Amino acid sequence: MKSPYHMPWTSVWRHVTAALVIVVALAACEDHGLSPVNAVETPGFSGTILIRSTWPPQDSVRDLRVAAFRHYPPTDILSEIVNGSAVFSDELPYGADTIRYSVRSADLKGIFEYVVVAQNYGPDPFRQWRAVGVYNLAGDFTIPAPIDLGTGRYLREIDLDVDFINLPPQPF
């Protein structure tokens, strides 16, 4: 008489194979391997803007955006934007102490030498811009730091300080 615990070898191998598949699947999930965390992100960068001074009157802040330029100093903002050498965020809100921002685009890649918070301060949306904050690593806003998106990475913590009273050097 056969033991009730006796199984043919083919059945044993099926169970072993199923167990191995489960172990491998669980191991792949251990570091979020199958989760959206590792999904491909749209290239770009993001961070927080900290406002370190009082805001100027709202009518002098006609538009405020994060802008990134491939060349430093940028020679002509309009031509930089038209030829794709500059990218910018959506318009930033007026009056907040801290502002989260992001700049994303499917074709963003390479090095941007100059990342700023730019303020349009007058009626001419093509010429009346000034830098009010510069991305830097050394704590010295006179020395801009580049960002490198490589072949299409997404960078976080590209944080900027804005001081409407003590403006950084103006390259425009």
C-alpha positions as CSV (number, residue, x, y, z in Angstrom):
1,M,0.0,0.0,0.0
2,K,1.2,3.5,-0.9
3,S,1.7,6.1,1.7
4,P,-0.8,9.0,1.6
5,Y,2.3,11.3,1.7
6,H,3.9,9.7,-1.4
7,M,3.7,11.9,-4.5
8,P,5.0,11.1,-8.0
9,W,8.2,13.0,-8.9
10,T,6.5,15.0,-11.6
11,S,4.2,16.5,-9.0
12,V,7.1,17.2,-6.7
13,W,8.9,19.1,-9.5
14,R,5.8,21.1,-10.2
15,H,5.6,22.2,-6.6
16,V,9.3,23.0,-6.4
17,T,9.1,25.0,-9.7
18,A,6.0,26.9,-8.4
19,A,7.8,27.7,-5.1
20,L,10.9,29.0,-7.0
21,V,8.7,31.2,-9.2
22,I,7.1,32.7,-6.1
23,V,10.4,33.2,-4.4
24,V,11.9,35.0,-7.4
25,A,8.8,37.2,-7.8
26,L,8.9,38.2,-4.2
27,A,12.6,38.9,-4.4
28,A,12.0,41.2,-7.4
29,C,9.4,43.1,-5.4
30,E,11.6,43.5,-2.4
31,D,13.2,46.7,-3.7
32,H,10.0,47.9,-5.5
33,G,11.1,46.1,-8.6
34,L,7.7,45.7,-10.0
35,S,6.1,48.8,-8.6
36,P,5.4,52.2,-10.2
37,V,8.4,53.6,-8.1
38,N,10.7,52.3,-10.8
39,A,8.5,53.4,-13.7
40,V,10.3,55.7,-16.1
41,E,9.8,59.3,-15.1
42,T,9.5,62.2,-17.5
43,P,12.9,63.9,-17.6
44,G,13.3,67.2,-15.8
45,F,14.0,68.6,-12.3
46,S,12.1,69.9,-9.3
47,G,12.7,71.5,-5.9
48,T,11.6,74.1,-3.4
49,I,11.9,77.9,-3.7
50,L,12.4,79.6,-0.3
51,I,11.5,83.3,-0.3
52,R,13.9,85.1,2.0
53,S,12.6,88.6,1.8
54,T,9.2,90.4,1.6
55,W,7.5,90.2,-1.7
56,P,7.5,93.4,-3.9
57,P,4.1,94.8,-4.8
58,Q,2.1,92.3,-6.8
59,D,1.9,94.6,-9.9
60,S,5.7,94.4,-10.2
61,V,5.6,90.6,-10.2
62,R,3.8,90.1,-13.5
63,D,5.2,86.6,-13.9
64,L,7.5,84.4,-11.8
65,R,9.0,81.2,-13.1
66,V,12.0,78.9,-12.8
67,A,14.1,79.1,-15.9
68,A,17.0,76.9,-17.0
69,F,19.5,78.0,-19.7
70,R,22.0,75.8,-21.4
71,H,24.5,78.6,-21.6
72,Y,25.8,81.0,-19.0
73,P,25.4,83.8,-19.3
74,P,22.4,83.6,-21.5
75,T,22.8,86.2,-24.3
76,D,19.2,86.8,-25.3
77,I,16.3,85.2,-23.4
78,L,13.9,85.2,-26.3
79,S,16.3,83.6,-28.8
80,E,17.3,81.0,-26.1
81,I,13.6,80.0,-25.6
82,V,12.9,80.0,-29.4
83,N,15.9,77.8,-30.2
84,G,15.3,75.4,-27.3
85,S,18.3,76.4,-25.2
86,A,16.0,77.4,-22.3
87,V,13.2,75.7,-20.5
88,F,10.9,77.1,-17.8
89,S,8.3,76.1,-15.2
90,D,4.7,77.0,-15.1
91,E,4.0,80.4,-13.5
92,L,4.6,80.4,-9.8
93,P,2.1,81.7,-7.2
94,Y,2.5,85.2,-5.7
95,G,2.9,85.6,-1.9
96,A,4.0,82.2,-0.6
97,D,7.0,81.7,1.7
98,T,7.9,78.4,0.0
99,I,6.9,77.2,-3.4
100,R,7.3,73.7,-4.9
101,Y,8.0,73.7,-8.6
102,S,8.9,71.2,-11.4
103,V,10.1,71.4,-15.0
104,R,9.4,68.4,-17.1
105,S,9.6,67.5,-20.7
106,A,10.0,64.3,-22.6
107,D,13.0,65.7,-24.5
108,L,14.9,67.3,-21.6
109,K,18.5,66.1,-21.5
110,G,22.0,67.4,-21.2
111,I,23.5,70.2,-19.1
112,F,21.8,73.4,-18.1
113,E,24.5,75.9,-16.9
114,Y,22.2,78.4,-15.3
115,V,19.0,77.8,-13.3
116,V,17.2,80.8,-11.9
117,V,13.9,82.1,-10.6
118,A,13.1,84.8,-13.1
119,Q,10.7,87.7,-12.5
120,N,8.9,89.6,-15.2
121,Y,8.7,93.1,-13.6
122,G,7.2,95.3,-16.3
123,P,4.8,95.4,-19.2
124,D,7.2,94.0,-21.8
125,P,7.0,90.2,-21.4
126,F,10.0,89.8,-23.8
127,R,12.6,92.1,-22.2
128,Q,11.7,93.0,-18.6
129,W,13.0,90.0,-16.7
130,R,15.5,89.7,-13.9
131,A,17.0,86.9,-11.9
132,V,15.8,86.9,-8.3
133,G,17.3,83.6,-7.3
134,V,20.1,81.4,-8.6
135,Y,20.7,77.7,-8.1
136,N,24.1,77.2,-6.5
137,L,25.9,74.7,-4.3
138,A,28.3,76.8,-2.4
139,G,25.8,79.2,-0.8
140,D,27.1,82.0,-3.0
141,F,24.5,83.1,-5.5
142,T,27.2,84.8,-7.6
143,I,28.4,81.3,-8.6
144,P,25.7,79.4,-10.5
145,A,25.8,75.6,-10.4
146,P,24.9,73.6,-13.5
147,I,22.5,70.7,-13.5
148,D,23.1,67.6,-15.7
149,L,20.1,65.7,-16.8
150,G,22.2,63.2,-18.7
151,T,20.2,61.4,-21.4
152,G,16.9,62.2,-19.7
153,R,17.1,61.9,-15.9
154,Y,14.8,63.5,-13.3
155,L,16.6,65.4,-10.6
156,R,15.0,66.4,-7.3
157,E,16.1,69.0,-4.7
158,I,17.2,71.6,-7.1
159,D,16.3,74.2,-4.5
160,L,16.6,78.0,-4.9
161,D,16.5,80.9,-2.5
162,V,14.9,84.2,-3.6
163,D,15.7,87.6,-2.1
164,F,13.8,90.4,-3.9
165,I,15.9,93.0,-2.0
166,N,19.4,91.6,-2.6
167,L,19.3,90.5,-6.2
168,P,22.0,88.2,-7.7
169,P,24.2,89.5,-10.6
170,Q,22.0,90.1,-13.6
171,P,23.3,88.3,-16.8
172,F,20.4,89.4,-19.0
